[in-house]
Amino acid sequence: MGEPEDGKEKRPHERWAQLRFAVVGRLLVGPPRRGELSNELGKLAEKPWRHPTKGEMVRFGVSTIERWYYKAKKAVTDPVGALARKLRADCGKARVISEMVASLILTQYQQHKSWSYQLHHDNLAEVCRLNSELVMPSYPTLRRYMQKQGWRKYRRIREDRPGLKKAQQRLENVEVRSFEAEQVNGVWHSDFHHGSLPVVLPSGEWVRPLLMAVLDDRSRLACHAQWYLGPERAEDHVHGLSQAFFKRGLCRLYFRDNGGPMIALEVRQGLARLGIIDETTNAESPWENGKQENFWTRVEARLLPMLENRKGLTLALLNEATQAWVEMEYNREKHGETGQTPLQRFLDGPNVGRPCPSAETLAQAFCVEASRRQREGDGTITVMGVRFEVPSRYRHLGRVSIRYTSWDASRVFLVDRQSGTVVAKLLPLDRTQNADGKRRRLEPVASATVVVPAPVRKDDDGVAPLMRRLLADYAATGLPPAYIPKDDTDPSDSEEN
């Protein structure tokens, strides 16, 4: 009797159950008449059967087949399960590992989680050698026991990296599960990758560029990918992300790691102004951005090998080849998990994205907002060591709110403190041009209203209204002035006398 095609995938006790049922199954389909059972059992005993685990041909005795027959006959609901081999009573238990040895293994694992199973075994063997009362388990037994307890190898934690320690504790106590957004443009991933292929600069220097890529979570579409000269910079991050917005629209949630360029103030404040939820992975937890890591594997396995024999590979050619590969192969190749091409899945939606604003709006969004005190003398402020002129119509503001980027000192914007609206672009102070002596007239104050001054009354004696009232009230008391005149005597009075 041949073994089923999927027999290798079944457990041994299941194979035995199916073989035994195949032997006595005919007797259950057509039960023999009284007195004919022994003859039928004899025929089955003479027939060869293929061993369920070894594969060789074997025969079974009459008494054995008879016992199988009555077991299957009594089991009305599950005759195959009744013929299965019973599990050992100590199945799943390590008989060799005593409580003392288990305690030693636990202590050793807690102190050295970075050790391999083999290193744990070798060190435990030395402990057991010094104590004759302990029975040393074999390597397979020790490995199975530790795997059953969920004790696996972790990277060694350095004392100066608390983030890694926290990440390892989270990995040990919290489940790791893959996820997928329900809508296109709901969640985007991004990261930087150090490429394995160097490029040559115009100066003749060879450098390894960085690839910044943005992926849509649901469709796995590469929204944008571009190579930059290292190191990782917030400027390159914003540059690549802005192009992804231009191509695919605004996403709803932006997911990335905790690298400096990824969490720069320009990025975080820009995402908030664009209405995008800002999320980062936990520290030292790259598996949380697994879709991005999988994309790097594709880049190294498909894109870069096609350029490895190119002599004098430049950054421009690498970027041009990357755009062609992303748009013509990666985005159009069926994905193993989704069963669709990233491009088709992106187009099918549902889509919760929003239209991308203008380039100027994006540039103004990805800036740091800060406050500066305006110099009363010349109406200037200082940003990153550079003086900027504030338009004269805002000269009444003691402190002004501005936006700027740390990598481009030529882009500084004056914003309204209350609404956050950009009201003017500030220009650096040009002392050389100001030396020509030409000056613009002061503009009206931005917040002032146009008021026509009241006409001067003819009976106005030049005394302020409040002083006039005080003099009248003082005179109404009937008291003389409370001082002795000395130098304010009128000279005309002396001449008359």
C-alpha positions, 0 to 999 in steps of 0.5 A, a space after each residue: 500500500 502506498 503512502 499518501 503524498 502528504 504523508 511526510 507532513 503528518 506526525 508519526 502517530 497520525 501516520 500510524 493511525 491512517 495505516 491501521 485504519 487502511 488495514 481494517 477499513 474494508 472490514 468496517 465497510 463490509 462487516 464479515 459474517 459470523 465465522 468469517 472474521 478469522 479468514 478475513 484477518 488471515 488474508 490481511 495478515 498475509 498482505 504487505 504494508 508500507 511502514 509509516 515512518 521507515 518506508 519499508 514493507 512489513 506484515 502484521 499479525 492476526 491478533 494485532 489486526 483483530 485488536 485494531 478492528 475492535 478498537 475502530 469498531 467501538 469508536 463511532 465518532 473518530 475511528 482514526 483517532 482511536 487507532 492512533 498511538 498514545 502519547 507518552 505520559 512524560 511527553 514534553 517533560 525533560 526527565 534529565 533536567 532536575 529542579 536544581 539543573 533547571 534553576 542553574 540554567 535559568 540563572 545562567 540565562 538571566 546573566 548571559 542572554 547573549 550566549 548561544 545554546 552551545 555556550 550555555 551547554 558547555 558552561 553548564 557541563 563544567 558546573 555539573 562536572 564539579 558537582 557529581 550530584 547533578 546530571 548533565 543533559 545533552 545538547 539537544 535536550 538543553 536546547 529544546 528545554 530552553 526553546 520551550 521556555 522562550 529563552 532565546 539569544 539577544 544582543 548584549 546590552 551596553 550600560 551606556 545604551 538605555 534605549 537598547 535595554 528598554 527595547 529588549 525588555 519590550 521584546 521579551 514581554 510584548 508580542 511582535 505582530 505585523 500590521 497593515 493600514 486599511 487605506 492607501 495614504 493612511 500610513 507612510 514609512 521612511 528611512 535612510 539606507 547606506 548603499 553598498 555601491 560607491 559613486 565617484 564625485 567630480 573631485 575624483 573621491 569615492 563615497 557611499 551614498 545614502 538612499 532615502 525612501 518613502 513607502 505606502 504601508 497598504 500598497 507597499 508603493 515606493 512613493 519616492 526614493 533618492 540617493 544623497 551624499 552622506 551623512 544623514 541630514 534633515 535637509 535631505 529628509 525634507 527634500 525627499 519627503 516633499 517630493 513624495 508629497 508632490 507625487 502621491 499627495 499628503 498622507 495621514 500618518 508618518 512612521 519613521 525611526 528615531 534618527 536625528 534627521 528623522 526627528 528634527 524640529 523642522 520635520 516635526 513642526 512641518 508635519 504638525 502644520 500639514 495635519 499629519 500624525 507624527 509617529 516614530 518606532 521605539 528606540 533600538 527596534 528596527 523590526 517595527 519598520 519591517 516593510 522598509 527593511 524589506 525594501 532595502 533587501 530588494 534594492 541590494 538584490 535587484 537594483 545595485 547588482 545591475 550597476 556593479 560593473 558600471 565604471 565611474 558610477 555617478 550620483 546622477 546616474 544612480 538616481 536616474 537608474 533608481 527612478 527607472 527601477 522603482 517606477 518600471 519594476 518594483 511598483 509594477 511587480 506583484 507583491 508576495 503578500 498582497 497578490 497585487 502590484 504596489 501601483 495597482 493596489 495604490 490605485 484601487 484604494 480606498 484612499 484617504 490622502 489629501 492634495 499636496 500644497 504648493 512648493 512654497 507652502 511646503 517650504 514654509 511648513 518645514 521650518 523651525 518657529 522661534 521668537 526673536 527680539 527686534 533691535 529698535 535702532 535699525 529694525 533687525 533680528 539675528 538668526 544663526 549669527 546672521 542679521 536680517 532686516 524686518 520691514 518697517 511696517 512691523 517696527 512696532 513689534 518688540 518681539 517677532 515670530 519667525 520660521 527658518 531652517 537650520 540648513 538654509 539661512 536665506 529662507 527666513 519668514 516672518 509669521 503672525 504670532 497669533 495665526 501662524 500665517 507667513 506675512 513676509 520673507 526676511 532678507 539678510 542685512 546688506 551693509 554694503 548696499 546700505 552705505 550708499 545713503 539711500 533710505 526708504 520712507 517708513 511704511 505705515 505700521 501694519 496694525 495701525 488704523 488711519 485716523 484724521 487728527 482733530 482740528 485745534 481749537 482757537 481758545 486752546 491755551 496750550 495747557 493739557 486738559 488734565 492740568 486744566 482740570 487740576 488748576 480749576 479744582 485747586 482754585 475752587 478750594 479758595 486757598 492761596 497757592 502753597 508756595 512763597 514766590 521768589 524768582 517769578 515776580 513780574 518785572 513790570 510790577 516793580 517799575 510801577 512802584 
